[in-house]
């Protein structure tokens, strides 16, 4: 048994989550807001692009 199979069997951090029922690429595209939004910049008209990772990748530094 390889590491991926072992993690999946144990429910570990490498286990693949269950698929989201009813979530299709078409549904995701229909949820986009401002798909054609643009702004004027010193380099000309540019489309606005925003991406959110959904979680921080780096640990927060403690104040003090």
KEMAR-199356 format. One record per residue (C-alpha): residue number from 1; x, y, z; chain. Coordinates in steps of 0.5 Angstrom, whole numbers, plus 2048, in hexadecimal, padded with zeros to 3 digits. Each point is the difference from the previous one (the first is absolute). Layout:
(pakol NUM; (X; Y; Z); 'A')
...
***
This chain:
(pakol 1; (800; 800; 800); 'A')
(pakol 2; (803; 807; 7FE); 'A')
(pakol 3; (800; 806; 804); 'A')
(pakol 4; (7FA; 803; 7FC); 'A')
(pakol 5; (7FC; 7FA; 801); 'A')
(pakol 6; (802; 7FF; 808); 'A')
(pakol 7; (7FE; 807; 801); 'A')
(pakol 8; (7F9; 7FF; 7FC); 'A')
(pakol 9; (7FE; 7FA; 804); 'A')
(pakol 10; (802; 804; 807); 'A')
(pakol 11; (7FC; 806; 7FE); 'A')
(pakol 12; (807; 804; 801); 'A')
(pakol 13; (802; 807; 7FD); 'A')
(pakol 14; (801; 7FD; 7F9); 'A')
(pakol 15; (7F9; 7FD; 800); 'A')
(pakol 16; (7FC; 803; 7FA); 'A')
(pakol 17; (7FA; 803; 802); 'A')
(pakol 18; (7F9; 7FE; 7FD); 'A')
(pakol 19; (7FE; 803; 7FA); 'A')
(pakol 20; (7FB; 806; 801); 'A')
(pakol 21; (7F9; 7FD; 7FD); 'A')
(pakol 22; (7FD; 805; 7FB); 'A')
(pakol 23; (806; 805; 7FF); 'A')
(pakol 24; (802; 800; 7F9); 'A')
(pakol 25; (805; 804; 7FC); 'A')
(pakol 26; (7FA; 804; 7FD); 'A')
(pakol 27; (7FD; 801; 807); 'A')
(pakol 28; (806; 803; 802); 'A')
(pakol 29; (801; 805; 7FA); 'A')
(pakol 30; (7F9; 802; 801); 'A')
(pakol 31; (802; 802; 807); 'A')
(pakol 32; (805; 805; 7FE); 'A')
(pakol 33; (7FF; 807; 802); 'A')
(pakol 34; (803; 806; 7FB); 'A')
(pakol 35; (802; 7FB; 7FB); 'A')
(pakol 36; (801; 805; 7FB); 'A')
(pakol 37; (803; 806; 805); 'A')
(pakol 38; (806; 804; 7FE); 'A')
(pakol 39; (803; 806; 802); 'A')
(pakol 40; (805; 806; 7FD); 'A')
(pakol 41; (807; 7FF; 802); 'A')
(pakol 42; (806; 804; 7FD); 'A')
(pakol 43; (801; 7FA; 7FC); 'A')
(pakol 44; (7F9; 800; 7FC); 'A')
(pakol 45; (7FA; 7FD; 802); 'A')
(pakol 46; (801; 7FA; 804); 'A')
(pakol 47; (7FB; 7FA; 802); 'A')
(pakol 48; (7FF; 800; 808); 'A')
(pakol 49; (803; 7F9; 802); 'A')
(pakol 50; (7FF; 7FD; 808); 'A')
(pakol 51; (802; 7FA; 802); 'A')
(pakol 52; (7FF; 7FD; 808); 'A')
(pakol 53; (803; 7FA; 802); 'A')
(pakol 54; (7FB; 7FF; 806); 'A')
(pakol 55; (805; 7FF; 805); 'A')
(pakol 56; (807; 803; 802); 'A')
(pakol 57; (806; 7FC; 7FE); 'A')
(pakol 58; (805; 803; 805); 'A')
(pakol 59; (7FF; 800; 808); 'A')
(pakol 60; (7FE; 806; 803); 'A')
(pakol 61; (806; 804; 804); 'A')
(pakol 62; (7FE; 801; 807); 'A')
(pakol 63; (800; 807; 803); 'A')
(pakol 64; (805; 801; 805); 'A')
***
